[in-house]
Amino acid sequence: MADDVLLFGAEAGIARLTLNRPEKRNALNGALVEALKEGLARAEADESIRVIVLEGAGRDFCSGADLAELERIAAMGLDENLEDARSLGALFSTMRSLPKPIVAVVQGRALAGGCGLASACDLVLAHEGAEFGYPEVHLGFVPALVMTILRRKVGEGVAFELVAQGDRFDAAEARRLGLVNRVFAAEGFEAEVDRYLTALARKPASALALTKGLLYELDGLDFADGLARAAEVNAEARMTEACQAGVRRFLEKSGRSPTGA
């Protein structure tokens, strides 16, 4: 896939998309961004896949843009830069709209665009030694695309401080801020991650898809419209095979028939 800058593997309902530029700390470039789009499309098309994982080969998750990419950007004009930025924006949009949950598994460094890539995932699992940060300000750059996601996850004040100061922070702080869902110890890290992913993959796919879709759709709705849309999703969920089967199992365990008798 795109000269193997991204590896694709799938097992037990879990697709693993591995950023495969360890010699560059998995730094982002145009080829890797396009490969991620292809990998996500492949995972979405496979009905056996319930959960998508993004991870990095080697010691780091992703260190941001590589030096060659920065040199290329410096030589581009406004129109070229806009097209390039829109390509990354399209990746984030795809991740948000794809109905299957996307989980970042972060070891080592997740910096700049790499931290943005993790932030764009629905869930983030971090190694206790992981390092995060949006240091673009030190280069006079603005992580504008990332901010669209960041302010929704941590709020405006925290988002501005993270981007304006450009400091690095550890996994514990990332969880406190709301950027990371779980932090796992170094000992047993892979086993803990596998347990988490396996449990998530066993959840009804229809329920996960409806939950993810509603969560992000609510962002653009006022309270009344949000409740109206939530009622529609509630009704849709009740009609799914997974929900009806789950209700039947619950009633049978409680000694009641599906009709309430």
N, C-alpha and C positions, 0 to 999 in steps of 0.2 A: 504494500500500500504506500504509494508515493515514495518509492525507493526505501521502504521500510523505516521511514521516520516515525511511523506509528504501527504498533503491533496490535493485532486483533485476535482475541481468543474468547471462547464461550464454553461454559460448562454449568450444568445444573441451574439453568435459567439466568445465569449471570454473564454478561459480556464484559470483558476487560479490554479497555483501550489504553495501551501503554505508550506514553511518549518515549520515543526510542532515539534520543540524541544524548546519551549519558556523557559523552566526551564534551558536550556543550552545556551540561547541566540541564538538558532538555529545553534549551532556550527556544522560544517561538520564532518561526519564520513563516513566510508565505506558504511553503510546501506543507508544513506541519498543520497550519490552520486549515488548509484545504483537505488534508488527510483526516483531520478531526471531523469535518463536515461529512466526508464519505463514510467514516466509521460509524458516526451517529445514525446516518441514513440506513446503513446495513443493519445495525442493531434494531432500529425501529421496524424494519421490514420483516425481521425474523420473529414470528409469533411465539417461539419457544423462549425468547429472552424477556425477562420481567424487570431486570435491574441492569443499569449500565454503570460501569466503574471507570473513572479516569485516574490513572496513576503514572508515575514516572519510573523509567528504568534507571538503575544505579542508585546513587546516594540522594538525589534531589528530585522533587516533584517537577518544578519548572522555575527557572531563574529570571524569566521575562524575555525580552527580545535579545537576540545575540548581536555581537558587534558588527557582523556583516550586514545585518538587517538595519542597525542604526546608521551605518554608513550609507546604505541605500536610501533610507528615509531622508537623510541630510541633503542628498543630491536631487530629490524630487521636488517638483513644483506643487502648487496648491491643489490642482485637480488630481494629480497622481496621489498625493497624500490623502485626499478625501476618499478616493476610490479604495485605497489600502485600508483606511480606517473603517470604511463601510463593510469590508470583507470580514474584519474581526467582529463588527457589530452584528453581522449576519450569523456568525457562529453563536454568539450569545443569545440571539433571538431564537435560533434553532433549539438551543438547549432549554430555553424557557418554554417553548411551545411543544416540544416533544413530550408525549403523554407518559412515557416511562420514567421513573425516578433515576436521576443521575447523581452518583456519589463520588466525590473526590476522596481519594486515599492519599494523604500527604505525609511524606517522610522528607527529612532534610529541608531544603529551602523552597518556599513558594513566594516569590518576590515579583513586584511590578505586575506585568501582564500575567505571570504565573499565578500570583495571588488573585488577580482578577479572574483567571480561569477557574480557580477553586471556588471563588465567591459566586460564580455563575452557576455552580452545581446546586442541586436541591439540598444535598446533605454533604457535610464534610467530616471525615474521620481523620484524626491527626495522631501521629507518633508524638510521644511526650517531648522528644527533642526537636520537633519541627520548628521552623522559623518562618514568620510571615512579615509582610511589609509592602507598602506602596511608596517606594523611594524616588518616584519619577521627578518630584519637585527639585531634587538635587541636580538634575540635568536641565532644569528650566522647562520641564515637560508637564503636561496635565493628563492624568489617567481618566479622561473624560468619559469614555465608554464604561469603564469600571464603576464610575460614580453613579451611573444610572441604576446599577444593581446595589451598590454599597449603601446608599442612603435609605434603601428599602429594608436592608437587613439590620442596620445599626442606628438609624436615625441621623438627622442632618448634622447635629453638633459633633457627634462622634466621627461621622464620615469626614467632615471637614478637617478635624484635628489629625486623623490618620493620614489624609492626603497632604495637608499643609505642612505637617512636621516631617513626614516621610521616614519616621522611625521604624526600626524592626522590633518585633515583639514575639514572644514565645507562644507555644500552643495553649498554655493555661490562660494567658491574657486573651488570646483569640477566642477561646470559649467564653470567657467572661464578657467579652464584647458582643458575642452572638454570631461570630463568623464561623465557629466550629461547633459541631453538635456533640462529638465525643472525643476525648483524649485517652489514648491507651498507652500503657507502660511499654517500655522497650521489650521487657521479657514477656513473651506471649503475644506480641503485637499482631502478628499475622493470624494467629488463631482467633483472637478477639475480633479482628476485622472480618474474618470468614464467618464467624458466628453471627455477627450483626447483619452481614449481607445475605446469608442464608435465611435468616428470620424474615428479612424484608422481602426476599424473593418468594417466600411462601404465602405472602399476603395476596388476596384476590387482585388480579391485575386490573379488573374493571374499577374496583374501589380506589386503587392507587391513582389510576388515570383521572378519574372524576375528582379526586381530592386535589391533585396537582393542578388540574385545569381551573378549578374554582378558586384555589388559593391565589393564583396570579391574576385571574380575571377580576377578583374583588378589588385589586389595586386601583382600577380605573373607574370604580363605581361609588356613588354615594351610599349612605347607610340603607335607605329605602330600596334602591335598586339592587344593592347587595343582597338584602333579605329576599327580594323577589327572585333573583337568580339562584340563590341558595335553595329556595323551595323547589325550583325546577330540577336542580341537581339531586336534591333529596328524593324527588319522585323518580328520576331516572335511575338512581341507585337501587331503589326498591324493586324496579322491574328487571334488574340484571339477574342472570342465572346464579351468579355467586351469592348474591344477597338472599334470594329465595331459598337456595340450598342451605345457607347459613341459618336462616330463620327456622327451617324445618329441623335442622340438627338441634338447635337450642330448645325448641318445643318438645322434641322427643326426649331430650335429657331431663327436662322438667316434668315429664310425665303427662304432657298435654298434647293433643292432636293439633295439626296445622289449622284446623277449623275453630280451635278454641274450646272444643268439647272436653 
